Amino acid sequence: MARDTAQAAVALGGGHGLFATLSALRRLHDDLTIDDLTAVVTVADNGGSSGRLRGEFGVLPPGDLRMALAALCGDDEWGRTWADVLQHRFAGQGEMNGHVVGNLLIVGLWELMGEPVRALDWVGRLLGAHGRVLPMATTPMDITARVRGVEEDDPAAVTVVRGQVEVATTAGRIESVALVPEDPQACAEAVDAILAAEWVVLGPGSWFSSVIPHLMVPGLRRALAETAGRLVVVLNLEAQAGETTGFGPVDHLAALFEHAPDLTVHAVLVDASALADDHERLEREVAARGARLVVADIAVPGEPRHDPDRLAEAFRQVVDEA
């Protein structure tokens, strides 16, 4: 596609889901379909290396930010090498066990520069990243969830679970999620990117702990309502044990709109193998929202993960047909 038709895109999410989206969008960036690519990343992680660094230094958890930066590394030797370095996890038996090089690099630059966005931009420059990575908010936060079915002696009781790890692994059925604090300050650069984008992509990923939290940040929610950009929702390939046990595509979409009923969606992208018996029902739900359902083969054959090349082709189809 020619340069004069190139457009700006913003992808919101976290973890492996956002990694897949960014890996796909980077391919559109490389062929100039997308000339401005920004990742807006969930910052509520409280586990692993990120949780340890957050607890010790009082910083944003760097893990999902690191993964987004790795996804934006190029496919040349420089990009592949830095992606591997960024993702390298220390072994051994000492205090460094489990820490990730990229997490330490990000936190080190945060300490030196005292400004999260500026430090992330420097990491991106070092890596030669094909895009920009931003936190969804500028202060650490926790996710809470109202969960039904946790108490064996009272299955109807609702329990409040706190923490991203705890929400992602809960044994009950999540009814809703919220943030603590309730009104975290949105990253100003993330708000600007959403307002300026032609395309905004939400999902896939851990639905309640990585995707929906973006809708709970007031500044991001307003930006999503005000942007002229088209919003594309990418549904998960399957339910996630604990967090979305028993969910199909319709359930994922319903949970999204329960948390943001006024959300305007342009297209919903789903893998053909994930539809099962839900195709007609999903079509009705998507049409009722004034959106377009796009069904494509976007999974790695035989595996429950998105294929970056196939996902890139699906994104290209959505952009070209807009």
C-alpha positions, 0 to 999 in steps of 0.5 A, a space after each residue: 500500500 502506498 505511503 499516502 494511504 498509511 495510517 496510525 494504529 493503537 493496540 491496547 492489552 497486555 501479555 501474550 495477547 498484545 504481543 500477538 497483536 503487535 507482531 501482526 501490526 508490525 508487519 503492516 508497519 513494515 509494508 507501510 499500511 500502518 506508519 505510526 504504531 503505538 502499544 498501550 499496555 496494562 500495568 497491574 501485574 503483581 506476580 513474578 519478576 514484575 511483581 517483585 520489582 514493583 514491590 521493591 521499587 514502587 514502580 509500574 510493573 515492567 513485564 507487559 511493557 517489556 513484552 510489547 517492546 520485544 514484539 516491536 523489534 525488527 526481524 533483522 539480526 539486530 531486532 532478533 538479538 535484542 528481542 532475545 536479550 530483552 526476554 532472557 530470564 535468569 536461572 540459578 538459585 540466588 536472588 536473581 532467579 526469575 528476573 528478566 533482563 528487560 524488566 531490569 533495564 526498564 526499571 534502571 532507566 526509570 530510576 535514572 530518568 524519573 519519567 516512565 514514558 521518556 525511559 520507555 522511549 529510550 528503550 525503544 530507540 535502543 532496540 530499534 522498535 517499530 513503534 512506541 510503547 506506553 503504559 495505560 496509566 502512570 501509577 501502579 494499580 490493582 485489579 479487583 474482581 467480583 467472583 461467584 462460586 469461590 465458596 464451596 458451602 455457598 456457591 451463590 456468594 460473591 467474593 472480591 478477589 484482588 490482584 492480577 494474578 489472583 483474578 487470572 487464576 480464580 476458581 469462581 466465575 468473574 462477574 465484573 472487574 474494577 481498579 484500585 484506585 478507581 480513577 488512575 491517571 491515564 498516560 497523557 501520551 496514550 490518550 493522545 495516541 488514541 485520539 489521533 489514531 485511525 485504528 484502535 485494536 482491543 484484544 486478544 488476551 486475558 480478558 478480565 485482567 489485561 483487556 477490560 482494565 483499559 476500559 476502567 481507566 477514565 481517561 482512556 475510556 473518554 478517549 475511546 469514546 471521542 476518537 474518530 478511529 475505528 475500534 477492532 475487537 479481537 476475540 480470544 481463541 478459547 476460554 482461559 482456565 480460571 479467568 474465563 472458564 466456559 466462555 465462548 466468543 459471545 461471552 467474551 463480547 458480552 463481558 466487554 459491553 457489560 463493562 463499557 455498554 456505550 463502546 462503539 466497535 467497527 469490527 469484531 475479528 474471530 478465528 473460524 475454529 473458535 465459533 463452534 455453534 455460536 456463529 449465528 448468535 455471534 453475528 446477531 450480537 455483533 450486528 446489534 452493536 452496529 459492527 461487522 463480524 470478520 471470520 478468518 483463520 488467524 490461529 497457529 494450526 493445531 495450537 491455541 495461539 494467534 499466528 502473527 502472519 495470519 492475523 496481519 492478513 486479517 487486519 489488512 483485510 479490515 483496513 482495506 475494506 473500511 
